[in-house]
Amino acid sequence: MTVVGLQTDIAWEDRQANFASIGSLLAGSKIDAGSLLVFPELSTAGFTMNTAAVTEARGGESEEFFSGLARKHHSHVIAGIASQNENPALGANEAVCFGPHGGEVARYRKRNPFPLAQEANHYPAGDKAVVFEINGWKVAPLICYDLRFPEPFREATALGAELFVVIANWPVARVDHWITLLRARAIENLAYVVGVNRAGSDPHLSYPGASLIVGPKGEVLAQAGDEPCVLHADLDREALLQWRRDFPALACLNPKS
């Protein structure tokens, strides 16, 4: 499977500007049918706590936009969306996957809100791992600060995850942590890890880009710089399964009776 990471510079609280910049970025890129396209956390809003300005009900403009991209490219799309919470005064920081026919495939809510931004006061945490299938792969999405915690990755691995997709607004001050932790999660779970971060800046922080695609032995397959760009890598599921057979470090998850 081909994974395409769309590292964007997110316009602050400006959905239409983000739709336009994503369209421009994709216009110069060849996307093969059957690919998986991945966009950053809160990809049409930015990491804003102003939920009243950016959250959208199910089927809102952002979902329509990414659903349309999935149909256009005959591919799956995973994108970060500021969704409306069950309490309409709050938001939900979610990764939503759309299939090639435009329908919703899966929805994951960030389980570890970022405490330095008091994110939990605006986007309450989710409470479960989500693992679903894309082109025969078991895929688990996670969001930004989730990366610092091995437990949700291990939980998803126990549910069969083979490919982790981590979408983020990860700041430049901690870019070394971003790269190190993405590789660590791949190594410890014998899994592919796709980390798609944003570039540019918002009113509060600067972002390094540094999107990364990592193989199950921790090898870097593709890495972006600090500008908006499109990142590609071909993933080999049989190679992953063979590595898990050759190096059975996950046997502890399913011990024999």
N, C-alpha and C positions, 0 to 999 in steps of 0.2 A: 504493500500500500504506500502511496505517496502522501506525505504530510506537507502541508503548505502553511507556514507561519506568517501571518500578516502583522508585522511590527509597525504600529501606527503612532503618530503624534496626535493625541486626543485633544480636540478643541473643548475647552472648559464649558460644560453645561450647554452645549450647542449641538443638538442632535443632527440637524440638517448639514452643518459644516462637516461633521464626522461622516455622514453618508457620502458626501461629495469627495472627501479625501480618500476614503476607502475605495470608491469607484475609480478614482484616478490611479491609485496604487495598483489595482487589479487590471486596469486597462493595458498596462505595459507588460503583463505577465501571462504566460501560457499555463493554463490550468487543465490538466488531463481529467477526463471524466473518471469518477470513482475515487477521487482524492478526498482528503480530509483537510478542510480549511479551518484555521484556528486564529481567533482574534483575542486581544487582551481583555483583562478585567474591566468592567464598566466601560465598554469600548465606545459607547455613544454618549457618555456623560462625563467621564473623568472621575477621579476619586474624591467626589464631593459628598459632604454630609447634608447638603441641601436637598433632602429627598422630595420636598414639595415641588421642586423645580424639575426633577429628572425622572422620577419613578413613573412606570407605565403599567397599565392593566394588561392582562393576558390578551395577546393579539394586537398589541400596540404597534406604533410605527417601527420601532427597532426590530421587533419580532417579524413584522412584515418584510422589512428590508433584508434580514438575514435569511429568511425563508425564500425570498426571491433569488438571493445569490445561490442558495443550494440548488434551486430548480435550474437556474441559468447554467451553472457549471456541472450539473448532474453529479453532484458530490455532497458529502456531509459537511456541515458547518457547525463549529462550536464557538460561541461568542458570549462575552460577558455583558449582561443586561441589568440595569437598575429596575427591577420589577416592583410591583406594588405588593406590600405585605398583606397578610390577612387583616391586620389593623391598618387601614388606609392612611393613617398618620405616619406610618413607618415604611421603610423600603425593604427589599430583599436583594442581596448581592448574589446573583445567580449566574451559573454557566448553563446555557441552553443549547441543546443540539437539535439541528434540523436535518432531515433526510433529503435525498435527491429529489423527492416529489414535493418537498416543501413542508411536510408535516413535522410536528415536534416528535423527537425520538426519546429525549431524556432531559431532565432538569435537575441540577444540583445547586444546593444553597451553601454558601461559605460557612464552614463550621467553626472557624477561629477568627472572629473579627479582630481588627488591629487595635490594641488597647491605647496606643499613643494618640490615635485620632478619635478615641471614644466611639469607634465604629458601631459597637454593640448597641449604643443608644439610638442609632439611626437605622441600622441594618441588623436586626437580631440574628443570632446564629442558627444555622441548620443543625440537624441532629442525626444525620445518617450518611453513610457512604452510598454512592450510586455507581453501579457497574452495568454497562449495556454493551450491545454488540454493534460493531461497524465492520462490514466486509469480512466477517469471520473473526475479527479481533475483539477481545474483551477490553473495554475502555473505561477508565475512571477519571473524571474531571476533578480538579481541585483548584482553589483560588488563593493566590498570593501568600498571605501569612500562614495558611495551611501548610506550606512547604517546611516550616520550622518544626513541625511535629511529625515524628515517624509513625505514630499510631494510626492516623487515618489511612496512610498508605498501606500499612500492614493489614488493616481491616479489609481494604479493597483487594489486596493480593489474596487474602483468604477466600474472597468471593470470586476469585478467578482473574483478576485484572492482569493484563499483559502490557498495556499501554496506558501511561498516566499523561494527562494533559493538564498542565499547570498554567493558568492565565493570571496576569499580574499587572499591578502598578507598583513596581519595586524600585525604590529610590537609588540614586547613584551612590549615596553614602555607604550602602551595604551591598554593592554589586558583587564583591568577592564572596559574600555569604550566598547570594543567589546562585552563582555558578557552582560553588562547592556543594550546596545542598541538593541541587538538581542531579549532580553526578552521584552523590551519596544515595539518594532515593533509588536511582537506577541500579546501583551496585547491590544494595541490600535487598532489593525486591526482584533482582534478575529480570528487569523489565525495561522497556523503552520509556523514556521520559521526554516529553515535548514541553518546553517552557517558553511561553510567548509573553513578552513584556512590552510595555509601551516605551516610546522615545519622547524627547522634548521636555517640556516643563508645564506646570500649572501654577496657580498663584502661590503655592506653598512649597513645592519640591521640584527638583530636576530628576530626570529619569535616564538611565544609561542605555536603554535598549537591551543589548546583550542576550537576545533570545537565543535559545540553545536547543538542539536536538541531540539526545544522548542515547547510546546503545546499552544493552543489558549488562555489559562488562564495564560500563562507565566511560566508554570511548565517545568522544565528541564527534558527531557526524556532520553537524553544521552549526555555525555560530554567526550571529549578526553583530554589526558594529553599533554605533549610537544614533544612526539616522533611520528614518522610516524605510522599510525594505520588505522584500518578500524572500522567505527562507524555505528551501526545499530539501527533503531527504526521502529516500526510499527505504522502507522498513521491511525486514525479512522475518516473518513469523516463524518459519521453520528453523531458522538459525537461533531464534530465542528459545524455542521448545527444545532444541538440541542442547543448548547451554544449560537449561534447567535439568535435563537428563544427566548431562556430564558432571554438573556441579550441583548436587541436590540440596542446596542450603535451605530450600523451602519445605523440606520434608517434615519439619517440626510443626507446620501448619495443619498437616493431615497425618498425624502419627498412626501407625498401624496398631490395631488392638492386639 
